[in-house]
Amino acid sequence: ANVRPGTVLASIKALGGAESVKHHHPSLAIRHPSSIISAKRIGAHSTMTIKVPSNALLVFDRSEKDQAAADHLPPAQIALSSTQPTETIQNNTADGKTGGTEEKMLLHASLRFRKIGLLCLALSSFCIFIAYFVISFNVKGRLYEYSCPLSAMWMALANFWYTTVFLSWWQLVKTKSQMMLQVWAVISSIFALEGFLCLVCYAAAKREEAASGLSFLWIPSGVLGTTMCLAQKKAAAYIISELSTSDSSEKSTAVDPPTPKGKCYSRCCCTCQFWLNFTALFLAAWLFVFSTGCVCQAAFTASDDNSMTPPGKIYTITTNDVELQLHLYCFGNSSSKTVVFEHGGGANSMTLLALAEELVNQYGARSCIYDRLGYGFSPSYYVSPSSLPNTGVILSKLLAEAGEKGPFACAGHSAGAEACLWFAHENQAVDAVAMMDGYPDLIRAGSFRPGQGPNPGILAAIRGMAVAVGATGLARGAVGDPGEDFVPSSERGTVIGLYGQTRFWLSQYWDVAADLEADEEKRLYKQLGGRIGEGGLVEYGGSLRGVKVLVLPAERTVNKTFESTCGGEESKNEYCCGHARNSRRCVDLFADSVKYRDQALLYAATLSSDVNGTVVFAPKGAEHTFVNDCKFYQWIAQQIASEFL
């Protein structure tokens, strides 16, 4: 609409909402009541162009204070350029019957600034998210203590998610019902509240300043969204109240306007408006799940940092000009041989506490448990551990810093078995190694079957899990729960809490990445003079001289043959004991079991050339987690004591 020069206007407003306008003027309907212009003065030599929906019902008001100045000017003349029916309505002009400008304006100019504010928050959040994503998964050589970049990344991602969904809904849904406005006002308020809770919780945690600061973005985003919805809702209420006073005869003759081709109205549940509302609410519901998870994770982080006390001490070592802080707990008879325990991949030292205590209390040994970088109670987490020395060098420096002199026996569970072999390779004080259901060099990163090569695709899966559940706590309790048979039972909650740390997922990612990046000549079997033979089985060159090797495979790992698995009444429900016996999955499962058994025998025979190794298979029913199973941990302690002490 072009307003001719010389017109003095106090306000221009577009009455909106098809359901209400149709009673006021049957031939016109407006689907988007957002083109509301603040009071403007048009001089005698200027032109103002106003963009409104083509079928809008426009009402022009003059203020009383401008009436005198407008007496000598022509009345407002409006030219609507549209193919729709047009009509000009002049209201409250020369007669001075105006109720004022401010109270008749449905929306005000600040609505536009709120949308601009939300857009700026969305763009800044997206940039921050990308930056932290790159820092988390691409930038190497960064050291973190207690904190994790995934926490800060998710604060930015959630804010970008909310602002994008809200603004898209606001712009695309032309007819906003009062119910939807109310729903989005509630969603926005909850989002702002959750941002405040994250801010408080991360501020109370150790060194999560970045996550705490970025969670503040949720507050203005939620507040802006809430005020926009409430302002629009108030405008709709004003329209309804104003139109309710219109002439009843005019209402009685009202008819619905014809629906132009290609247009959708919210009255039909199959329209574009319905599906836009549904999609927006669906995305908002998932955002609520993840944002609530973020709040819970922030609360758990603050609680764990301030309540879970490590049993040992935090020591600082320097390697490759990098200062690292690690947790080490040594206890028992200092005059006896020290048994150092290496936890499995992704686990923590508390999973071996019961076994360590059993050796001390029942056999008079000295035990040490510790957490590798990024796990358990160790504060330090280093991106790209492949740039650091192997775990044997780091563990040797840690024990030296703690004043532990040996001799040492190293007992490693799962991936910890490889760490023990590195320790024996790097430290001459090690004279015994126990491999508890661990198969170094036979299992490669990302490979789910023994003897297969590495699978780089596993990184994408771990990255997805790290982003989806790392900082949202959605896997807390589901991942890392050691079960009812865990010992010591009093530490079960601690193990779950340590597994639930945000940095746990990033540590997993970089451990796998380090294995994939490792040069073949620097791999363990090459350093120990070994070679890969038929079927991927590894034969070592006996380079661990003077080191006694004890191999303790779990029964359920090496004894999954059809005869052993399906021989009893209790096995009738086993998957591979029925019609699936000859399936690819079961055939591979039985074949892999034989390969694990053969490799266990090779460890004992080829790792040391001058000391005979021993293989002792665990009792029937022992699973991979038998090291902290109440039915088997005492048996393991007995085997270690009889061989090493």
C-alpha positions as CSV (number, residue, x, y, z in Angstrom):
1,A,0.0,0.0,0.0
2,N,1.5,3.4,-1.0
3,V,0.5,6.2,1.2
4,R,0.3,9.5,-0.7
5,P,2.5,12.4,0.3
6,G,1.0,14.8,2.8
7,T,-0.8,12.3,4.9
8,V,-0.3,12.3,8.7
9,L,-0.8,8.9,10.2
10,A,-0.6,7.8,13.8
11,S,-0.8,4.1,13.3
12,I,-1.4,1.5,10.7
13,K,-2.5,-1.9,11.8
14,A,-3.6,-5.1,10.0
15,L,-6.5,-6.9,11.7
16,G,-5.6,-10.6,11.5
17,G,-6.8,-14.1,12.0
18,A,-9.1,-15.5,9.3
19,E,-11.6,-16.8,11.9
20,S,-12.1,-13.3,13.4
21,V,-11.8,-11.0,10.4
22,K,-14.5,-12.9,8.4
23,H,-17.1,-11.5,10.7
24,H,-15.8,-8.0,10.5
25,H,-15.6,-8.0,6.7
26,P,-16.7,-11.1,4.9
27,S,-15.0,-10.4,1.6
28,L,-11.5,-10.1,3.1
29,A,-9.4,-12.4,5.2
30,I,-5.8,-12.0,6.6
31,R,-3.7,-15.0,7.4
32,H,-0.7,-13.3,8.9
33,P,-1.4,-10.5,11.4
34,S,2.2,-9.4,11.7
35,S,2.4,-6.3,9.5
36,I,1.9,-3.8,12.2
37,I,3.6,-0.4,11.7
38,S,4.5,2.0,14.5
39,A,3.3,5.6,14.4
40,K,4.9,7.4,11.5
41,R,4.6,10.9,10.2
42,I,4.6,11.3,6.4
43,G,5.8,14.7,5.3
44,A,4.5,16.6,2.3
45,H,7.4,15.5,0.1
46,S,7.9,11.9,1.1
47,T,6.4,8.5,0.3
48,M,6.1,5.5,2.6
49,T,5.7,2.0,1.2
50,I,4.1,-0.6,3.5
51,K,4.2,-4.3,2.8
52,V,1.2,-6.2,4.0
53,P,-0.6,-9.4,2.9
54,S,-2.4,-8.8,-0.3
55,N,-5.8,-9.5,1.2
56,A,-5.3,-7.6,4.5
57,L,-7.9,-5.5,6.1
58,L,-6.2,-2.2,6.9
59,V,-7.3,0.4,9.5
60,F,-5.6,3.8,9.5
61,D,-5.8,6.0,12.6
62,R,-4.9,9.6,13.1
63,S,-3.8,10.8,16.5
64,E,-5.6,13.9,18.0
65,K,-2.3,15.8,18.4
66,D,-1.7,15.5,14.6
67,Q,-5.3,16.5,13.7
68,A,-4.6,20.2,13.6
69,A,-1.6,19.7,11.4
70,A,-3.5,17.5,9.1
71,D,-6.6,19.8,8.6
72,H,-5.2,21.4,5.5
73,L,-4.0,18.0,4.1
74,P,-6.0,15.6,2.0
75,P,-7.4,12.5,3.7
76,A,-5.4,9.3,3.5
77,Q,-5.5,7.8,0.1
78,I,-4.6,4.1,-0.2
79,A,-3.8,2.2,-3.4
80,L,-3.6,-1.5,-2.9
81,S,-1.7,-3.4,-5.7
82,S,-3.3,-6.8,-5.6
83,T,-5.4,-9.2,-7.6
84,Q,-7.6,-9.9,-4.6
85,P,-10.7,-7.8,-3.7
86,T,-9.6,-4.5,-2.4
87,E,-11.2,-2.0,-0.2
88,T,-10.0,1.1,1.7
89,I,-11.4,1.7,5.2
90,Q,-10.7,5.1,6.8
91,N,-11.3,5.1,10.5
92,N,-11.3,7.9,13.0
93,T,-10.0,10.7,10.8
94,A,-11.4,14.2,10.8
95,D,-14.1,13.4,13.4
96,G,-11.4,13.0,16.1
97,K,-13.0,9.8,17.5
98,T,-9.8,8.0,18.2
99,G,-9.0,6.0,21.2
100,G,-5.3,6.6,20.9
101,T,-2.6,5.0,19.0
102,E,-0.8,2.8,21.5
103,E,-3.8,0.8,22.8
104,K,-5.0,0.0,19.3
105,M,-1.7,-1.3,17.9
106,L,-1.9,-5.1,17.9
107,L,1.9,-5.7,17.7
108,H,4.7,-3.2,18.0
109,A,8.0,-2.6,16.4
110,S,10.0,-4.4,19.0
111,L,8.6,-7.7,17.7
112,R,10.8,-7.3,14.7
113,F,13.8,-6.7,16.9
114,R,13.0,-9.8,18.9
115,K,13.1,-11.9,15.8
116,I,16.3,-10.3,14.8
117,G,17.7,-11.1,18.3
118,L,16.7,-14.7,18.0
119,L,18.2,-14.9,14.5
120,C,21.5,-13.5,15.9
121,L,21.5,-16.1,18.7
122,A,20.8,-18.9,16.2
123,L,23.7,-17.9,14.0
124,S,26.1,-17.4,16.9
125,S,25.1,-20.7,18.4
126,F,25.7,-22.5,15.1
127,C,29.2,-21.0,14.7
128,I,30.0,-22.0,18.3
129,F,28.7,-25.5,17.8
130,I,30.9,-25.9,14.6
131,A,33.9,-24.6,16.5
132,Y,33.6,-26.9,19.4
133,F,32.8,-29.9,17.1
134,V,36.0,-29.3,15.3
135,I,37.9,-28.9,18.6
136,S,36.4,-32.1,19.9
137,F,37.1,-34.4,16.9
138,N,39.7,-32.7,14.7
139,V,42.1,-30.5,16.8
140,K,44.8,-32.6,18.2
141,G,47.3,-31.9,21.0
142,R,44.8,-30.3,23.5
143,L,44.9,-31.0,27.2
144,Y,41.8,-30.9,29.4
145,E,41.4,-31.4,33.1
146,Y,38.1,-32.5,34.4
147,S,36.3,-30.7,31.6
148,C,35.2,-31.8,28.1
149,P,34.5,-29.7,25.0
150,L,31.4,-31.9,24.3
151,S,29.6,-30.2,27.2
152,A,30.1,-26.7,25.7
153,M,29.3,-28.0,22.2
154,W,25.9,-29.3,23.3
155,M,25.0,-26.0,24.9
156,A,25.4,-24.3,21.6
157,L,23.8,-27.1,19.6
158,A,20.6,-27.1,21.8
159,N,20.3,-23.3,21.5
160,F,20.7,-23.5,17.7
161,W,18.1,-26.3,17.6
162,Y,15.5,-24.3,19.6
163,T,16.0,-20.9,17.8
164,T,15.9,-22.5,14.4
165,V,12.7,-24.5,15.0
166,F,11.0,-21.6,16.7
167,L,11.8,-19.1,14.0
168,S,10.9,-21.5,11.2
169,W,7.5,-22.2,12.9
170,W,7.0,-18.5,13.4
171,Q,7.7,-17.6,9.8
172,L,6.0,-20.5,8.0
173,V,2.8,-20.9,10.1
174,K,0.7,-17.9,9.0
175,T,-2.3,-18.6,11.1
176,K,-1.2,-19.1,14.7
177,S,-3.9,-20.4,17.0
178,Q,-4.0,-19.2,20.6
179,M,-3.4,-22.8,21.7
180,M,-0.2,-23.1,19.7
181,L,1.0,-19.7,20.9
182,Q,0.3,-20.9,24.5
183,V,2.2,-24.2,23.8
184,W,5.2,-22.4,22.4
185,A,5.2,-19.9,25.3
186,V,5.4,-22.8,27.7
187,I,8.1,-24.6,25.7
188,S,10.2,-21.4,25.5
189,S,9.8,-20.8,29.2
190,I,11.0,-24.3,30.0
191,F,13.9,-23.9,27.7
192,A,15.0,-20.7,29.5
193,L,14.6,-22.3,32.9
194,E,16.7,-25.3,31.8
195,G,19.4,-22.9,30.6
196,F,19.5,-21.3,34.1
197,L,19.7,-24.7,35.8
198,C,22.6,-25.8,33.4
199,L,24.4,-22.5,34.2
200,V,24.2,-23.0,37.9
201,C,25.1,-26.7,37.8
202,Y,28.1,-26.3,35.4
203,A,29.3,-23.4,37.5
204,A,29.4,-25.6,40.5
205,A,31.3,-28.4,38.6
206,K,35.1,-28.5,38.2
207,R,36.4,-26.4,35.2
208,E,33.3,-26.4,33.1
209,E,33.3,-22.6,32.7
210,A,32.7,-22.8,28.9
211,A,29.6,-25.0,29.3
212,S,28.3,-22.8,32.0
213,G,28.8,-19.6,30.0
214,L,27.2,-21.0,26.8
215,S,24.2,-22.3,28.7
216,F,23.4,-18.7,29.4
217,L,22.4,-18.4,25.7
218,W,19.3,-20.5,26.5
219,I,17.9,-17.9,28.8
220,P,17.6,-14.9,26.3
221,S,16.4,-17.3,23.6
222,G,13.7,-18.7,25.7
223,V,12.7,-15.3,27.0
224,L,12.5,-13.8,23.5
225,G,10.4,-16.7,22.3
226,T,8.0,-16.5,25.3
227,T,7.5,-12.7,24.9
228,M,6.8,-13.1,21.2
229,C,4.2,-15.7,21.7
230,L,2.5,-13.8,24.5
231,A,2.5,-10.6,22.4
232,Q,0.9,-12.4,19.5
233,K,-1.6,-14.0,21.8
234,K,-2.5,-10.7,23.3
235,A,-3.0,-9.2,19.8
236,A,-5.3,-12.1,18.9
237,A,-7.3,-11.5,22.1
238,Y,-7.6,-7.8,21.3
239,I,-8.9,-8.6,17.8
240,I,-11.5,-11.0,19.2
241,S,-12.6,-8.5,21.9
242,E,-12.8,-5.6,19.4
243,L,-14.7,-7.6,16.8
244,S,-17.1,-9.0,19.3
245,T,-18.6,-5.5,19.6
246,S,-19.3,-5.2,15.9
247,D,-22.9,-5.1,14.6
248,S,-24.8,-8.4,15.1
249,S,-26.5,-8.1,11.7
250,E,-23.2,-7.9,10.0
251,K,-22.1,-11.1,11.8
252,S,-25.3,-12.9,10.8
253,T,-24.6,-12.2,7.1
254,A,-21.0,-13.3,7.2
255,V,-19.8,-16.0,4.9
256,D,-16.5,-17.7,4.6
257,P,-14.2,-16.2,1.9
258,P,-13.4,-18.5,-1.1
259,T,-10.2,-20.4,-0.7
260,P,-7.7,-19.5,-3.3
261,K,-6.0,-22.3,-5.2
262,G,-2.8,-23.6,-3.5
263,K,-3.6,-21.9,-0.2
264,C,-3.9,-23.8,3.1
265,Y,-5.9,-22.9,6.2
266,S,-5.6,-24.4,9.6
267,R,-9.3,-25.4,9.8
268,C,-8.5,-28.7,8.0
269,C,-6.3,-31.1,9.8
270,C,-4.7,-32.2,6.5
271,T,-3.4,-28.7,5.6
272,C,0.2,-27.5,5.4
273,Q,-0.5,-25.5,8.5
274,F,-1.3,-28.6,10.5
275,W,1.8,-30.5,9.4
276,L,4.0,-27.5,10.0
277,N,2.7,-27.3,13.5
278,F,3.1,-31.0,14.0
279,T,6.7,-31.0,12.7
280,A,7.6,-28.1,14.9
281,L,6.2,-29.7,18.0
282,F,7.8,-33.1,17.1
283,L,11.2,-31.4,16.9
284,A,10.5,-29.4,20.0
285,A,9.6,-32.7,21.9
286,W,13.0,-34.2,20.9
287,L,14.7,-31.0,22.0
288,F,13.0,-31.3,25.3
289,V,14.3,-34.8,25.7
290,F,17.9,-33.8,24.9
291,S,17.8,-30.5,26.8
292,T,16.4,-32.2,29.9
293,G,19.2,-34.8,29.6
294,C,21.7,-31.9,29.5
295,V,20.3,-30.5,32.7
296,C,20.5,-33.9,34.3
297,Q,24.1,-34.4,33.1
298,A,25.0,-31.0,34.4
299,A,23.5,-31.8,37.8
300,F,25.3,-35.2,37.8
301,T,28.6,-33.6,36.8
302,A,28.4,-31.1,39.7
303,S,27.3,-33.7,42.1
304,D,30.0,-36.2,41.1
305,D,32.8,-33.6,41.1
306,N,31.9,-32.6,44.6
307,S,30.8,-35.9,46.2
308,M,32.9,-38.8,44.6
309,T,36.3,-38.9,46.3
310,P,39.0,-41.0,44.6
311,P,40.4,-43.7,46.9
312,G,44.0,-42.8,45.9
313,K,46.0,-39.6,45.1
314,I,46.4,-37.5,42.0
315,Y,49.9,-37.4,40.8
316,T,51.4,-35.1,38.1
317,I,53.9,-36.4,35.6
318,T,55.6,-34.8,32.6
319,T,56.0,-36.5,29.3
320,N,56.8,-35.0,25.9
321,D,56.6,-31.5,27.6
322,V,53.0,-32.2,28.6
323,E,51.9,-32.2,32.3
324,L,49.5,-35.0,33.0
325,Q,47.5,-35.7,36.2
326,L,46.5,-39.3,36.9
327,H,44.9,-41.1,39.7
328,L,46.8,-43.9,41.5
329,Y,45.8,-45.9,44.5
330,C,48.4,-48.3,46.1
331,F,47.8,-50.2,49.3
332,G,49.0,-53.3,51.1
333,N,52.3,-54.7,52.3
334,S,55.1,-52.5,50.9
335,S,57.7,-55.3,51.3
336,S,55.8,-57.7,49.0
337,K,55.6,-57.8,45.3
338,T,53.4,-55.1,43.9
339,V,50.5,-56.2,41.6
340,V,49.5,-53.3,39.2
341,F,46.1,-53.6,37.6
342,E,45.2,-52.2,34.2
343,H,41.4,-51.8,33.6
344,G,39.7,-52.6,30.4
345,G,39.0,-50.3,27.5
346,G,36.4,-47.7,28.5
347,A,36.3,-48.9,32.1
348,N,37.9,-47.5,35.2
349,S,40.0,-48.6,38.2
350,M,37.0,-49.3,40.4
351,T,36.1,-52.3,38.3
352,L,39.3,-54.0,39.7
353,L,39.1,-52.8,43.3
354,A,37.6,-56.0,44.7
355,L,40.3,-58.1,43.0
356,A,43.1,-55.8,44.3
357,E,41.7,-55.9,47.8
358,E,41.4,-59.7,47.7
359,L,45.1,-60.0,46.9
360,V,46.0,-57.7,49.8
361,N,43.7,-59.1,52.4
362,Q,44.1,-62.8,51.6
363,Y,47.6,-63.2,50.2
364,G,49.6,-60.3,51.7
365,A,50.4,-58.6,48.4
366,R,50.6,-54.9,47.6
367,S,48.1,-53.7,45.0
368,C,48.0,-50.6,42.8
369,I,45.0,-49.6,40.7
370,Y,45.0,-46.5,38.5
371,D,43.0,-44.7,35.8
372,R,44.4,-44.2,32.3
373,L,44.1,-40.7,30.7
374,G,40.5,-39.6,30.4
375,Y,38.9,-42.3,32.5
376,G,37.8,-42.7,36.1
377,F,39.3,-40.3,38.6
378,S,42.2,-39.2,36.4
379,P,41.7,-35.4,35.8
380,S,43.7,-35.2,32.6
381,Y,42.4,-36.0,29.2
382,Y,44.6,-35.5,26.1
383,V,43.3,-35.3,22.6
384,S,45.2,-37.6,20.3
385,P,47.0,-39.9,22.7
386,S,49.0,-41.3,19.8
387,S,51.3,-38.2,20.1
388,L,52.2,-39.3,23.7
389,P,54.4,-42.3,24.7
390,N,52.7,-45.7,25.1
391,T,50.9,-46.5,28.3
392,G,53.9,-48.5,29.6
393,V,56.0,-45.3,29.7
394,I,53.3,-43.3,31.3
395,L,52.6,-46.0,33.9
396,S,56.3,-46.3,34.7
397,K,56.6,-42.6,35.3
398,L,53.5,-42.6,37.4
399,L,54.7,-45.4,39.7
400,A,58.1,-43.6,40.0
401,E,56.4,-40.4,41.0
402,A,54.4,-42.3,43.7
403,G,57.6,-43.9,45.0
404,E,56.7,-47.5,44.0
405,K,59.9,-49.4,43.2
406,G,58.7,-52.9,42.4
407,P,59.2,-55.7,41.5
408,F,55.9,-55.5,39.7
409,A,53.4,-58.0,38.3
410,C,50.8,-56.5,36.0
411,A,47.3,-57.9,35.7
412,G,45.3,-56.5,32.8
413,H,41.7,-57.1,31.9
414,S,40.5,-57.0,28.3
415,A,42.3,-54.0,26.6
416,G,44.3,-53.7,29.8
417,A,46.2,-56.8,28.8
418,E,47.9,-54.9,26.0
419,A,48.7,-52.1,28.4
420,C,50.4,-54.7,30.7
421,L,52.5,-56.0,27.8
422,W,53.6,-52.5,27.0
423,F,54.5,-52.0,30.7
424,A,56.6,-55.2,30.7
425,H,58.3,-54.1,27.5
426,E,59.2,-50.6,28.9
427,N,60.0,-51.5,32.5
428,Q,62.6,-54.0,33.6
429,A,61.1,-54.2,37.1
430,V,58.1,-56.2,35.7
431,D,58.6,-59.9,36.0
432,A,55.0,-61.2,35.6
433,V,52.0,-60.5,33.4
434,A,48.4,-61.8,33.8
435,M,46.2,-61.4,30.8
436,M,42.6,-61.6,32.0
437,D,40.5,-62.3,28.9
438,G,42.5,-59.9,26.9
439,Y,43.6,-60.5,23.3
440,P,46.1,-57.8,22.1
441,D,46.9,-57.6,18.4
442,L,44.1,-60.2,17.7
443,I,41.4,-57.6,18.1
444,R,41.8,-54.3,16.3
445,A,40.0,-51.0,16.6
446,G,36.5,-51.2,15.2
447,S,36.7,-55.0,14.5
448,F,34.1,-57.2,16.2
449,R,35.8,-60.4,15.2
450,P,39.3,-61.7,16.0
451,G,41.9,-61.7,13.3
452,Q,40.2,-59.0,11.2
453,G,41.7,-55.7,10.2
454,P,40.8,-52.4,11.7
455,N,37.5,-50.7,10.8
456,P,37.8,-46.9,10.4
457,G,34.0,-46.7,10.2
458,I,33.7,-47.3,13.9
459,L,34.9,-43.7,14.5
460,A,31.7,-42.3,12.9
461,A,29.6,-44.5,15.2
462,I,31.5,-43.4,18.3
463,R,31.3,-39.8,17.2
464,G,27.6,-40.0,16.8
465,M,27.2,-41.6,20.2
466,A,29.5,-39.0,21.8
467,V,27.3,-36.2,20.3
468,A,24.0,-37.8,21.0
469,V,24.4,-39.1,24.5
470,G,27.8,-37.8,25.7
471,A,26.7,-34.5,27.1
472,T,23.0,-35.4,27.5
473,G,23.3,-38.2,29.9
474,L,20.8,-40.3,28.0
475,A,22.9,-43.4,28.3
476,R,23.7,-42.9,32.0
477,G,22.9,-46.1,33.8
478,A,22.2,-48.0,30.6
479,V,25.9,-48.0,29.7
480,G,28.4,-48.9,32.4
481,D,26.1,-50.6,34.9
482,P,28.2,-53.6,36.1
483,G,25.1,-55.5,37.2
484,E,23.9,-57.2,40.4
485,D,26.9,-59.5,40.7
486,F,29.4,-56.6,40.8
487,V,31.9,-56.4,43.7
488,P,32.3,-54.4,45.7
489,S,28.6,-53.7,45.6
490,S,29.1,-50.5,47.5
491,E,31.0,-49.0,44.6
492,R,28.5,-49.9,41.9
493,G,27.1,-46.4,41.9
494,T,30.6,-44.9,41.6
495,V,31.3,-47.1,38.5
496,I,28.0,-46.0,36.9
497,G,28.9,-42.3,37.7
498,L,32.4,-42.6,36.2
499,Y,31.0,-44.3,33.1
500,G,28.5,-41.5,32.8
501,Q,31.1,-38.7,32.5
502,T,30.9,-36.7,29.3
503,R,34.6,-37.0,28.6
504,F,34.3,-40.8,28.7
505,W,32.8,-40.9,25.2
506,L,35.5,-38.6,23.8
507,S,38.2,-40.7,25.5
508,Q,36.8,-43.7,23.8
509,Y,36.9,-41.9,20.4
510,W,40.5,-40.8,20.7
511,D,41.7,-44.2,22.0
512,V,40.2,-45.9,18.9
513,A,41.5,-43.1,16.7
514,A,45.0,-43.6,18.1
515,D,44.9,-47.3,17.4
516,L,43.8,-46.6,13.8
517,E,46.5,-44.0,13.3
518,A,49.3,-46.1,14.7
519,D,52.1,-47.0,12.3
520,E,52.3,-50.8,11.7
521,E,56.0,-50.9,12.7
522,K,55.2,-49.4,16.1
523,R,52.5,-51.8,17.0
524,L,53.0,-54.1,20.0
525,Y,53.5,-57.3,18.2
526,K,56.2,-55.7,16.0
527,Q,58.0,-54.3,19.1
528,L,57.9,-57.8,20.7
529,G,59.3,-59.4,17.5
530,G,56.1,-61.1,16.6
531,R,54.3,-61.8,13.3
532,I,50.8,-62.3,12.1
533,G,50.2,-65.8,10.9
534,E,47.3,-67.7,9.4
535,G,43.8,-66.6,10.3
536,G,45.2,-63.4,12.0
537,L,46.7,-65.3,14.9
538,V,49.8,-63.6,16.3
539,E,53.1,-65.4,17.2
540,Y,55.5,-63.5,19.3
541,G,59.3,-63.7,19.3
542,G,59.8,-64.4,23.0
543,S,61.3,-60.9,23.7
544,L,59.8,-60.6,27.2
545,R,62.7,-62.4,28.8
546,G,62.3,-63.3,32.5
547,V,58.6,-62.4,32.4
548,K,56.2,-65.1,33.5
549,V,52.9,-65.0,31.5
550,L,49.6,-66.1,32.9
551,V,46.7,-66.2,30.5
552,L,43.2,-66.4,32.1
553,P,40.5,-66.6,29.4
554,A,36.8,-66.4,30.3
555,E,35.0,-69.6,29.7
556,R,32.2,-68.0,27.7
557,T,34.8,-66.5,25.4
558,V,36.9,-69.6,24.4
559,N,34.3,-72.3,24.9
560,K,31.4,-71.3,22.6
561,T,31.3,-74.5,20.6
562,F,28.0,-76.1,19.8
563,E,28.7,-79.1,22.1
564,S,29.6,-76.9,25.1
565,T,26.9,-74.3,24.6
566,C,24.0,-76.5,23.7
567,G,24.7,-79.6,25.8
568,G,22.4,-79.0,28.8
569,E,18.8,-78.3,29.6
570,E,19.6,-74.7,30.6
571,S,20.8,-74.0,27.1
572,K,17.5,-74.8,25.3
573,N,16.8,-71.1,24.9
574,E,20.2,-70.2,23.5
575,Y,19.9,-68.5,20.1
576,C,22.5,-70.8,18.4
577,C,21.1,-74.0,19.9
578,G,17.9,-74.0,17.8
579,H,17.0,-73.5,14.2
580,A,19.7,-70.8,13.9
581,R,22.5,-73.2,14.5
582,N,23.8,-73.0,11.0
583,S,23.2,-69.3,10.5
584,R,26.2,-67.1,9.6
585,R,26.1,-65.5,13.0
586,C,26.3,-68.8,14.9
587,V,28.9,-70.3,12.6
588,D,31.1,-67.2,13.0
589,L,30.5,-67.2,16.8
590,F,31.7,-70.8,17.2
591,A,34.7,-70.3,14.9
592,D,35.8,-67.1,16.8
593,S,35.7,-69.0,20.0
594,V,38.2,-71.5,18.7
595,K,40.4,-68.7,17.5
596,Y,40.4,-67.0,20.9
597,R,41.4,-70.3,22.5
598,D,44.3,-70.8,20.0
599,Q,45.5,-67.3,20.6
600,A,45.5,-67.8,24.3
601,L,47.8,-70.8,23.9
602,L,50.1,-68.7,21.7
603,Y,50.4,-66.0,24.2
604,A,51.7,-68.4,26.8
605,A,54.0,-70.2,24.4
606,T,55.6,-67.3,22.5
607,L,55.7,-64.1,24.6
608,S,58.6,-65.2,26.8
609,S,61.4,-67.4,25.6
610,D,63.0,-68.4,28.9
611,V,60.0,-68.7,31.2
612,N,57.1,-71.1,30.5
613,G,53.7,-69.4,30.3
614,T,50.5,-70.8,31.8
615,V,47.0,-70.9,30.5
616,V,44.2,-71.5,33.0
617,F,40.6,-71.4,31.7
618,A,38.0,-69.8,34.0
619,P,35.3,-72.0,35.5
620,K,32.1,-72.7,33.6
621,G,29.8,-69.7,33.2
622,A,32.6,-67.0,33.5
623,E,31.8,-64.1,31.2
624,H,34.1,-61.4,30.0
625,T,33.4,-59.3,33.1
626,F,34.4,-62.1,35.5
627,V,37.1,-59.9,37.0
628,N,34.4,-58.1,39.2
629,D,31.9,-60.9,39.3
630,C,31.2,-62.0,42.9
631,K,31.3,-65.7,41.7
632,F,34.8,-65.5,40.1
633,Y,37.0,-62.7,41.4
634,Q,38.3,-64.8,44.3
635,W,39.2,-67.6,41.8
636,I,41.2,-65.0,39.8
637,A,43.0,-63.8,42.9
638,Q,44.0,-67.3,43.8
639,Q,45.4,-67.9,40.3
640,I,47.5,-64.7,40.4
641,A,48.8,-65.4,43.9
642,S,49.7,-69.0,43.2
643,E,51.7,-68.0,40.0
644,F,53.3,-64.7,41.1
645,L,53.4,-64.4,44.9
